[in-house]
Structures are given as structure tokens and as C-alpha cells.
């Protein structure tokens, strides 16, 4: 296992659902502390500042550290736990999945369940079970047993999923690639630039609470007041059965993606073109992506004050927003190479020209 694989393993296996990011934040802090000056906003987003050859432009590299998960909402008298989602979950992927409830007494393992199909009518078996009808079972038989285990309303609930190198060792399986892959890109870029020149000052940011409304992006951008931003994300691979090319042409192994549109941001067109042109110069394959049903931290950052030129660079993943996601290592490595090349171009003149209409 090389350094990149170890980094992705540590980041993805760490707990950090939206609003409860302490564990993963501590790990990211350990990686960033040797690379620059660390600060933190009052919501918990981490900021690592590395001065290059000039104080300006100020360049933000932002990936969100939070993952989708759940929170304890109610404990029944029979000892079952009702939960509320933190982030967007597809009901079909939840049943029979293991989860960890993070309590003041330690971790408690449970499983997501619902009424067994054997006790349903033929018609009800055909229906999708909704989250509101599910529960978490920790093997208790009373509310008292649940409370004795340390579980309280408001405790975070995290998907259980081990990081695994799949058969070819070129593909990884794990949880929370959305968006620990973005945090890993920022960390890796900062590491590789430690002894390289760049004509700007970098701010590697690991934001909180993106999955519940890009809240950390709103607060950290106030501290930095950036001149330009590159959002580092996971993207939705469409190379699975049932997806037409016009619905999503994004493929694992096809290289990093540049978002030309999402529901909350149209990228700065000159910055978008700079990314595309740089990829061509470096002979890095790049894929063009449009996401109509979601957004990123860029939605908040690009409207800071009078506006911040912003683009999204992403790594394609399969099975996003589930317990287990698949990522291709070569896509990550190419994204790092492209990101560093872009950073080295972002001098004062280039950044000024991004908004010279």
C-alpha cells in the first residue's frame, strides 16, 4: 500500500457525518499541519495556508470532509432506533446495511431493518420501503438497554464500510469518497508543491456540512476572501447498466471531470477553459460533466462578496451516496497532476483576466 492508498484508506474509514466531523478533521489536521499555517472557522472547517512567490492571488482548494449519514431521532420502548438522514440517501440502498452509532460510551454496531417480507402482503412486497418505515436494531429488547449502551437522541450514525483494494489493485472500494477524495486531492497537491514554486498563496480547505447545505463553505470563505477557487469533488460515473451516454458519459478510467454546470453554479468560463487547455497541454484525458440534480461548495463560494471565479475538478466514482463507492486510482493521479499544473498558472495577471469581460 503506497502513500496515496494509505491516505485514501485513512480518510474514508474515518467517521465524520455532517455536523459531527471531529474524527476525520483530526486526521486531516495531522496531514496538513506540516504543510502550512492551520486555522479553523467557528463551524469547524480547516484551512491550511501556504504562501508561494506572492501574497496574491489567494487560491482556494476546497473539498468537504463530511459524509452522508444519520442521527438518532427516537428510541422506541421496545429498543429500536428511529433515525433521520444527514444528507441525501436513496431508500433502496439502506436495508440490511450495518451502521455505527457514535455514543459517549463508545461505538455501538447496529443494522438497518424494516418489516420482514414474510409478513407483508404480496402487494406490499412490491413497494419500496421508505426511510421513515425503517429502524436500527442493536439487538436490544427495551429502551432501557439502548440507553444503557450510551445511545441518546442526537447521536450520529455512520455507515460501516471497510476500504478495500479490488482485484486489479487499480480500483478502490470504500465509503465517503464523496468527498474525502477532494480532501485527499488538496492534501496531495499541497505535499507535492511543498518544494515547488507557485505564483500565489494557497488555501487548502476541508469544509464541514456540505451535505446539508454547503454551510462550511459559507463560513470559511469569509475568513479567506479568495481571488479564485477550485472545488475538488467526486463525480457521478454513468458507466453502469441502464445509463444512456446522453444521461451521463462519465466513465471510470476516463480521467478527471470538469463540471460545466450544476444546480447551484455555472463555472467561471475562462477558468473552465484554463482547466481544459491545461489538460490538453499535459495530455491528461478530461471528461465534461453536467450535474442537474445537485451542487457543491462552489455554489456558496462563487457568490462570495462581488463574486469569486470558481470551477469544479472532480474524480468519477460509481455508486455515489451509498455505503460503498468505487474509484479508479489513475483518475485520482491524473486529477492531482492537472490540479498542480493549474495552480502553477494562477498568477495575478491570469486571475485578473478571469473576470475581465
N, C-alpha and C positions, 0 to 999 in steps of 0.2 A: 504494500500500500504506500503510494508516494504522498508527498505533502498535500497536493490538491485533493486527493481522495480522502485523506485523513481530515482535512478541513471541512469538506462536504459532509462527511460522516458525523463529525462533532456538532456541526451546526444543525443538521437535520434531526439528529436524535435528541437534541436538547428540547426541553419544554418551553413554550412561550406563546400561548394563545393571546389574542388581542386583549390588552389591558393587564396581562399577567406575564410580562416579558422578562422578569428578573433573571431567570436561569440562563436563557440564551444571551441576554445582554452582558452578563458577567463573562461569558465565553468570548463574545465579540470584543469586549473591552481588553481581554488578555491578548488578543491578536493585534489590536490597534495601538495599544499603549507604546510599543517600541517604535511606532511609525510616525508619531506626531503628537501634537498637543490635544488632549482629550477634554471636552466639555460635555455637558448634558443639559437638555432643556427640562422644564418642570413636568412634562408628561413622561419623560424617560428616554427620549431619543438620544442616541450617542452621536457625537460629532468629533471627528479626528481631523485636525488642521495640519497640513504640510505645506510650508512655504517653498515655492520654487524660485525662479530667477526674478520674479516680480511679485509685488503685493496684489496686483490686479492684472487681469480679471480674476474674480473669485468663481471657481468652478465647483459645482456640487455634483457628487456621485452618490445617488440615493438608492438604497434598497431597503425594503421593510423587513424587520426582524420578526414581526408577529405572524402566527399561523392561524388557520381556522381551527375552531374547537367548540367547546360548550361550557356552560356554567350550571351549577346545581340551582334549580329553581324551587323544588319542593320535595319533601320526603314523606312518603305515604306511611300510614300506621302499620302497614304490612312489611315495610322495609325496602320499598322500591323508590328509585330516584327519578324524578321528572327533571328535564333539563331544557335549557334554552340555547340556541346556537349563537356562537360568536363568529360571524362571517357566513358566507354563503355555502350551504350544504345541499346536495342533491339527495332527496329522501332514499332513492334506490340503493345508495352505497353504504347505508348505515347499519342495517340489521346484521346481527351476529358479529359485529366488529368489537374488538377489545379496546378499552379505554383506561386511562389512569386518572383517578381523581386526586388532585394535589391538596392534601389536608395539612392542618397544623401538627398532626401526629405522624405525617409521612404519607407515602403513596398508597393508594388503595386501588386494586385492579377490579374492573367490572366489565360487563358485556351488555351491549345494546340489544334489547329484546322487544317483543310485541306479542300479541295473542297468537298462540301456535296455530298453524294452518289446519291441523287435525280437528280443531274446534270451531272452524269457520264454515259458513255455508259455501256452496260451490260458487255462488255469485261473488261473495266477499273475497274469496281466494284470488279472484282476477283483478282486484283493486290494488292500487299502490298504497302501501301503509305510509301514512304521513307522520312526520316527526312528533306531532302533538299526541299521537297514539302510542309512541314508543316510551320505553323506560330503561334505566340502567339497573342491572341486577348485580349486586356484590355478594350474593349468597346469604344475605341476612333474612331473618324471618320476622323482624319487628323494627319499628322506628328507633327504638332504644339501641338495638345492635348497630344500626347505621351511625347513630350519634356517638356511641362508644368507640367506633372506629375513627372518630375525629372529623367526620363529614358534616359540613354546615352549609346552609344556603349561601350562595355566593362563591363557593369553592370552584376553581377552574377545572375543566375536564379536557384531557389531551388525548388525541389518537395514539394508539400503540403501533409502532411500525419500525422495525429494525432496518438500518441502512445495509444494503447488500450489493455487491458487485455481481452482475448477472453473467451468464455463461461465457461471453466473449471477453469479459473484463473491460469492454468499451462502453458498457451501458450500466447505469446505476438505478437501483430501485430504493425508494425511501419516501418518507413523509416530508411535508413542509418545504419542498423545493420552491414553492411559492411562499415566501420569497427569500429563503436562505441562499438560493443561488445568486440573487442580486447582492446580498451581503458578502458572499464569497468572492464575487467579481470585484467588488470595491476593495476588499482586503488584499486580494492577489495583485490588483493594479497598484495599490499603494506599496506593496512589498517590492514589486519589480521596478517601481520608479524611485525607490529609496536612494539609489546611486546614479540616477539618470536626470538629465536636465528637463525641465518643463517650464514654459514661459508664463506661469500663472501661479496662483495659490489654490491648492486642492482642499476640498472638504469632503471626506468620506463620511457619509451619514447612514446610520442604521435607524430607521424610523419605527415608531410604535403605532399600533391601532390603525394600520392601513385598511385592514379587512372590515372595519366597522365605520369607514368614512374618511380615510386618509387624514386622521386627526394629528398624528405626529408630524406629518409634512407641513401642516399649517403652522405649528409652533416653532419647529426648528428653522424654518426659512426666515422667521423674524429675527433670529439670532445671527444668521449668516448674511442676509441681504445679498444674495448671489447675483452675478452677472450672467451666468449661463448654467444650465442644469442638464445632466444626463441621468435619466431614471433607468435603473438596472432591474430587470424583471425576468420572470418566467413567462413563456407564451404558450398558447394552446396549439398543440400539434394536431393536424387534421388527417394524418396518415393512418387512420384506423377504419375498419369496415363500416360502411354506412355513411361516410362523409364524402360529399362531392368536391372536386377541386375548386369549384366556384364558391363553396361554403368555407373552405379553408385549405389553401395549398401548402401549408406549413408542414414540413417533414423533419423527423429526427435525422441527424446526419447531414442536413441541408445547409447548415451554418446558422449563425445568429440571425435574429429578425430585427427589423426596424418597423415600428408602428407608424403607419401613415394616418391612422385615425383610431380613436376610441371614443366611448360615450361622453367623456369629460374633457377631452383635449384634442385639438389638431396641432401637430408639432410645428415648431418654427420651421418654415420651408427651407431656409438657407442652411440651418443646422442639419435638417434631414438630408439635404443634398450633400453636405460635407461628409456625413457618415457614409452615404452611398459611394461618393467619389473616392473616399479613403479606402473603402473596401475593395474597389476596383484596382486602385494603385497597388495595394498589397496582395492582390489576387486572393482575397478572402471571400468565399461564397456568402451571400447575404440573401435573406428572404424578406419579402414585403408582406406586412400583416395589417389587417384591419379588424378590430375587435368592437363589435357593435353593442355588446351586452355587458360591458364592464369598463373599468378605468384603473388608473394607477395614481401614485403620489404626484405625478406630473399635473394632474387635474387641479391640485391646490397650489403647487409651486409656480406654475406658469402664469398665474394671475396675481402673484405677489406684487404689491405696490402698483407700479405702472407696467408690469409685465416682465417675465424672465424667459428668454429664449430656451425652449425645452424640447428634448427628444427622448424617446424610449428605445433602449437597446436591450434585447431580451434573448433568452435561451429557450428553445422549444422543449416542451415536456408533454408527455401523454398522461391522461387520467388526472388532470388538474382538479383541485378541490375534492380530494378523496384521501383515504388513509395511505395509499401507495401510488407514487408517481414515478415515471420513468424518464431519465435524462441520458443524453449521449455525451460522452466525455469530449469528443472532438468539437462539438458545438460550443462547449464551455471554453475550451482552449482558444478557439478562433475568436470568441467574443472578447477574451482578455487581450489578445493581440490587437484587435480592432480598437478597443477602448483606449489602450495606451497610445496608439497612433493618433487617435483623435485628440487626446489630451495634449499631446506634444504640438498640435497645430493651433491650439486655442490661446493665441496671444492677444494683446489688446486690440490690434487692428482687425484681426479676424472676428473677434467677438463684437466689436463695434459695428462691423459690416453686416452682422446678422440681423440688425434692426434698422439698417439704412435703406429705407424703401425708395 
